[in-house]
Amino acid sequence: MEGKTPVDNGDEQDEQEAAERRRERRKLIGQLLIDWSPVLAGVANLVVQHLSR
């Protein structure tokens, strides 16, 4: 194996764990947006009404 470095499985596992954390974070953010969408829509409506005056 001249000139080649052996693949470190720790790096691959770290990448997989990071990808899993990103998926969980995206799922949580998506769920929060869904849960809060009526509130956000109401706030947006108030802002539009205020700016329309």
C-alpha distances in whole Angstrom, upper triangle without the diagonal:
4,6,6,8,8,12,15,17,20,20,20,23,25,25,26,29,30,30,33,35,35,36,39,40,41,43,45,45,47,49,50,51,53,55,56,57,60,61,58,61,64,63,62,65,67,65,66,70,70,68,71,74
4,6,8,10,14,17,20,22,21,22,25,26,26,28,31,31,32,35,36,37,38,41,41,42,44,46,47,48,50,52,52,54,56,57,58,62,62,60,62,65,63,63,66,68,66,67,70,70,69,71,74
4,7,10,13,15,19,21,20,21,24,25,24,27,29,29,30,33,34,34,36,39,39,40,42,44,44,46,48,49,50,52,54,55,55,59,59,57,59,62,61,60,63,65,63,64,67,67,66,68,71
4,6,9,12,15,17,16,17,20,21,21,23,26,26,27,29,31,31,33,35,36,37,39,41,41,43,45,46,47,49,51,52,52,56,56,54,56,59,58,57,60,62,60,61,65,65,63,66,69
4,6,9,12,14,13,14,17,18,18,21,23,23,24,27,28,29,30,33,33,34,36,38,39,40,42,44,45,46,48,49,50,54,54,52,54,57,56,55,59,60,58,59,63,63,62,64,67
4,6,9,12,12,12,15,16,17,19,21,22,23,25,27,27,29,31,32,33,35,37,38,39,41,43,44,45,47,48,49,53,53,51,53,56,55,55,58,60,58,59,63,63,62,64,67
4,6,9,8,9,12,13,13,15,17,18,19,21,23,24,25,27,28,29,31,33,34,35,37,39,40,41,43,45,45,49,49,48,50,53,52,51,55,56,55,56,59,60,59,61,64
4,5,6,7,9,10,12,13,15,16,17,19,21,22,24,25,26,28,30,31,32,34,36,37,38,40,41,43,44,48,48,46,48,51,50,50,53,55,53,55,58,58,57,60,63
4,5,5,6,9,10,11,12,14,15,17,18,20,21,23,24,26,27,29,30,32,33,35,36,38,39,41,42,45,46,44,47,49,48,48,52,53,52,53,57,57,56,59,62
4,5,5,6,9,10,10,12,14,15,16,18,20,21,22,24,26,27,28,30,31,33,35,36,37,39,40,44,44,42,45,48,46,46,50,51,50,52,55,55,54,57,60
4,5,5,6,9,10,10,12,14,15,16,18,20,21,22,24,26,27,28,30,31,33,35,36,37,38,42,42,40,43,46,44,44,48,49,48,49,52,53,52,54,57
4,5,5,6,9,10,11,12,14,15,17,19,20,21,23,24,26,27,29,30,32,33,35,36,37,41,41,39,42,45,44,43,47,48,47,48,52,52,51,54,57
4,5,5,6,9,10,11,12,14,15,17,18,20,21,23,24,26,27,29,30,32,33,35,36,39,40,38,41,44,43,43,46,48,46,48,51,51,51,53,56
4,5,5,6,9,10,11,12,14,15,16,18,20,21,22,24,26,27,29,30,31,33,34,38,38,36,39,41,40,40,44,45,44,46,49,49,48,51,54
4,5,5,6,9,10,10,12,14,15,16,18,20,21,22,24,26,27,29,30,31,32,36,36,34,37,40,39,38,42,43,42,43,47,47,46,49,52
4,5,5,6,9,10,11,12,14,15,17,18,20,21,23,24,26,27,29,30,31,35,35,34,36,39,38,38,41,43,42,43,47,47,47,49,52
4,5,5,6,9,10,11,12,14,15,16,18,20,21,23,24,26,27,28,30,33,34,32,35,38,37,37,40,42,41,42,45,46,46,48,51
4,5,5,6,9,10,10,12,14,15,16,18,20,21,22,24,26,27,28,32,32,30,33,35,34,34,38,39,38,40,43,43,43,45,48
4,5,5,6,9,10,11,12,14,15,16,18,20,21,23,24,26,27,30,31,29,31,34,33,33,36,38,37,38,42,42,42,44,47
4,5,5,6,9,10,11,12,14,15,17,18,20,21,22,24,25,29,29,28,31,33,33,33,36,38,37,38,41,42,42,44,47
4,5,5,6,9,10,10,12,14,15,16,18,20,21,22,24,27,27,26,29,31,31,31,34,36,35,36,39,40,40,42,45
4,5,5,6,9,10,10,12,14,15,16,18,20,21,22,26,26,24,27,29,29,28,32,33,32,34,37,37,37,39,42
4,5,5,6,9,10,10,12,14,15,16,18,20,21,24,25,24,26,29,28,28,31,33,32,34,37,38,37,39,42
4,5,5,6,9,10,11,12,14,15,16,18,20,23,23,23,25,28,27,28,31,32,32,33,36,37,37,39,42
4,5,5,6,8,10,11,12,14,15,16,18,21,21,20,23,25,25,25,28,30,29,31,33,34,34,36,39
4,5,5,6,8,10,11,12,14,15,16,20,20,19,21,24,23,23,26,28,27,29,32,32,32,34,37
4,6,5,6,9,10,11,12,14,15,19,19,18,21,23,23,24,26,28,28,29,32,33,33,35,38
4,5,5,6,9,10,10,12,14,17,17,17,19,22,22,22,25,27,27,28,31,31,32,34,37
4,5,5,6,9,10,10,12,15,15,14,17,19,19,19,22,24,23,25,28,28,29,31,33
4,5,5,6,9,10,10,14,15,14,15,18,19,18,21,23,23,24,27,28,28,30,33
4,5,5,6,9,10,13,14,14,16,18,19,19,21,23,24,25,27,29,29,31,34
4,5,5,6,8,11,11,11,14,16,16,17,19,21,21,23,25,26,27,29,31
4,5,5,6,9,10,9,11,13,14,14,17,18,19,20,22,23,24,26,29
4,6,5,8,10,10,11,14,15,15,17,19,20,21,23,25,26,27,30
4,6,8,9,10,11,13,14,16,17,19,20,22,23,25,26,28,30
4,6,5,6,9,10,11,12,14,16,17,18,20,21,23,24,26
4,5,5,6,8,10,10,12,14,15,16,18,20,21,22,25
4,5,5,6,9,10,10,12,14,15,16,18,20,21,23
4,5,5,6,9,10,11,12,14,15,17,18,20,22
4,5,5,6,8,10,11,12,14,15,16,18,20
4,5,5,6,9,10,10,12,14,15,16,19
4,5,5,6,9,10,11,12,14,15,17
4,5,5,6,9,10,10,12,14,16
4,5,5,6,9,10,11,12,15
4,5,5,6,9,10,10,13
4,5,5,6,9,10,11
4,5,5,6,9,10
4,5,5,6,9
4,6,5,7
4,5,6
4,6
4
